[in-house]
Amino acid sequence: MGFELVAILRRSLSHNNSVRAILYTQMADVIRQNEGWSCAIMELLYQHFMFITDYATQALNKVMQLNPAEADIEEYQSSGEGDQWNEPMGLLVNAMSECFHIINSRLA
């Protein structure tokens, strides 16, 4: 897969949740139709998965450290920091699973 296409896909992962949901679904379809792209797409999805899980861990740690009396939930929600909690993880994991099965079947 060309570097330009990977760069476009990487930038697309920074869009809102509905765009990412479509992207994950389409990546799974692309992998099924063109197995040669599975490694590049798997790497891209894995990096994004690690970013999301690291972000979620940091956000959870931040929330756990807050004193409930000091926590301003409305400010947190309006800041946009909570947006990552709406990540379509099921679709992301499904696309990663498709990549894994294709890569695994090639190695078998």
C-alpha positions in Angstrom: 0.0 0.0 0.0 1.4 3.4 -0.9 2.6 5.8 1.7 0.1 8.4 0.5 -2.9 6.1 1.1 -1.6 5.2 4.6 -1.3 8.9 5.3 -4.9 9.5 4.2 -6.2 6.7 6.3 -4.2 7.8 9.3 -5.7 11.4 8.9 -9.1 9.9 8.5 -8.8 8.2 12.0 -8.7 11.7 13.5 -12.3 12.5 12.3 -15.4 12.1 14.3 -16.8 8.8 15.5 -19.2 8.3 12.6 -16.5 8.7 10.1 -14.2 6.3 12.0 -17.1 3.7 12.2 -17.5 3.8 8.4 -13.7 3.7 8.0 -13.4 0.6 10.2 -16.1 -1.2 8.3 -14.7 -0.3 4.9 -11.2 -1.4 6.0 -12.5 -4.8 6.9 -14.1 -5.0 3.5 -10.9 -4.0 1.8 -8.9 -6.6 3.7 -11.4 -9.3 2.6 -11.1 -8.2 -1.0 -7.4 -7.5 -1.1 -5.3 -9.6 1.3 -2.1 -7.9 0.3 -3.1 -4.8 2.3 -3.8 -6.6 5.5 -0.4 -6.0 7.1 -0.3 -2.3 6.4 -3.9 -1.9 7.6 -3.3 -4.1 10.6 -0.4 -1.9 11.7 -2.4 1.3 11.2 -5.4 -0.1 13.2 -3.1 -1.5 15.9 -1.4 1.9 16.4 -4.8 3.6 16.6 -6.1 1.0 19.0 -3.1 1.6 21.3 -3.7 5.4 21.1 -7.3 5.0 22.1 -6.6 2.6 25.0 -3.7 4.8 26.2 -6.0 7.8 26.0 -8.8 6.0 27.9 -6.3 4.9 30.6 -5.0 8.5 31.1 -8.5 9.9 31.2 -9.6 7.3 33.7 -6.6 8.0 35.9 -7.4 11.7 35.7 -11.0 11.2 36.7 -10.0 8.8 39.5 -7.8 11.5 41.0 -10.5 14.1 41.0 -12.2 15.0 44.3 -15.9 14.6 43.6 -16.6 18.0 45.1 -14.1 19.6 42.6 -15.2 17.6 39.5 -17.1 19.7 37.0 -18.6 17.1 34.7 -20.3 19.6 32.4 -17.0 21.4 31.8 -15.3 18.0 31.1 -18.0 17.0 28.6 -18.1 20.4 26.8 -14.2 20.4 26.5 -14.4 17.5 24.1 -12.2 15.3 26.2 -15.0 12.8 26.6 -15.4 12.3 22.8 -13.0 9.3 22.7 -15.3 7.4 25.0 -17.7 7.1 22.1 -15.1 5.3 20.0 -16.8 2.5 17.9 -14.4 -0.1 19.5 -16.4 -3.1 18.3 -15.9 -2.1 14.6 -12.2 -1.4 15.3 -11.6 -4.7 16.9 -13.6 -6.5 14.1 -11.4 -4.9 11.5 -8.3 -5.9 13.5 -9.6 -9.4 13.8 -10.2 -9.6 10.0 -6.6 -8.6 9.4 -5.3 -11.1 12.0 -7.2 -14.0 10.4 -6.0 -13.1 6.9 -2.4 -12.8 8.1 -2.7 -16.0 10.1 -4.1 -17.9 7.2 -1.2 -16.8 5.0 1.3 -18.0 7.6 -0.4 -21.4 8.0 
